[in-house]
Amino acid sequence: MSNTLVLGCMWGDEAKAKIVDYLAEKADFVVRFQGGSNAGHTIVTEGKKYVFHTIPSGIMFPQTLCLIGAGVLIDPAAVLEEIKALEKQGINLKDRLLIDFRAGLVLPLHKELDAEQEGRLGDARIGTTKRGIGPAYSDYTARTGLRLHDLQFEGYTAERLQALYRHHHKKITKEQLQEEVVSLSKAFRSLKKYVGDVELSLYEAHRDGSNILFEGAQGALLDNIYGNYPFVTSSRVMTDAVGTGTGFSARYLDKVIGVYKAYCTRVGEGPFVTEIKDELAETIRKTGNEYGATTGRPRRIGWFDTVAASYSARLNKLDCLAITCLDVLSGLPELKLCVAHKQKGRRQENYDFHSFEANEVSPVYETFSGWEEDISGCRSLAKLPLAARRYLVALEDYLETKVEIVSVGKDRKQTFTINRKRSMK
């Protein structure tokens, strides 16, 4: 029995799904606990690409049951579209997908509000995916939103929808209201076979000794409280959020794996101390295909920031690290690690600056030799070039956490676990 969390520990897009996919073969359950369709998880196996937004990426393994916790927002139309797309690719979801009846809903109104808010903010915009996630979470917290199991009652749904439009000072005609209620009711009838009690299912799975793998969306530095506020997501992206998002207490977790790219990327606005904007950034972006899986936006590129990474490692009490996209750095003559921040002439090793002061913060770098070799075929630590191994050791030293998993390519097979009986050096 094992309860493991795979958690993105920077600003999202750390290739979490690749690590979940690598581990899911031995899992009985794979569980999402926060976020919504704003997540973009990409898996490549046997040269075929699969993109997930709400459904856990463990659905790739026929024996694995996939659960979506109450902390995840459900856009009924988007989830049904994702289910149909997966079925077209030959993935069977029958009796393998369970969505918690308590999950909040993303409605067309929320997408409208999201776009309006981004437009009003102008230069102060957050850079959201405009999928309606922020407004939907806000309504859930304000007790004005709808939950998935509300949709089984058309009269109740109509009342709640009407109240929601009034809450946002939006007008809706009787005809529009009826049309939306009918659409939501139809979607619920299609989803009903997947709706149930995730909390109870997880309790029973744990009692029966099952292997449970939890999958986070976004990244810890986008956490609603501990991220770069206000440039954050609208949910909690931390180890402790497993409990609030699924009803399965984080105290039951046996292992927390923090996922980091070998360099940094960020989508949307917000502080990014190590961002680079020259030709090297474009080279890394093209080599790593650094474009958002949800929006297609080009990701901002930067060197690995150990100050930010150490902060997220500490917050989440990581047991080990998974380093992804190491292969993307092949061919670079030198690599840089940000080992401290500098603000107003003072060296800082704590990640505690205000977002308003971000332009005053600069990186302090340590330089490492690069490697020329193509490492995409490496399947063990010993096969990596010495320079790559030294780079991994440096990450371990600064984050005070051991690297356990390394990814050297997009395909499932291009991943290996480090044998700790052998020296990292």
Secondary structure, 3 states (H helix, E strand, C coil): CEEEEEEECCCCCCCHHHHHHHHHCCCCEEEECCECCCCCEEEEECCEEEEECCCCHHHHCCCCEEEECCCECECHHHHHHHHHHHHHCCCCCCCCEEEECCCEECCHHHHHHHHHHHHHHHHHCCCCCCCCHHHHHHHHHCCCCCEHHHHHCHHHHHHHHHHHHHHCCCCCCHHHHHHHHHHHHHHHHHHHHHEECHHHHHHHHHHCCCEEEEECCCCHHHCCCCCCCCCCCCCCCCCCHHHHHHCCCHHHCCEEEEEEECCEEECCCCCCCCEECCHHHHHHHHHCCCECCCCCCECEEECEEHHHHHHHHHHCCCCEEEEECHHHHCCCCEEEEEEEEEECCEEECCCCCCHHHHHHEEEEEEEEECCCCCCCCCCCHHHCCHHHHHHHHHHHHHHCCCEEEEECCCECCCEEECCCCCCCC
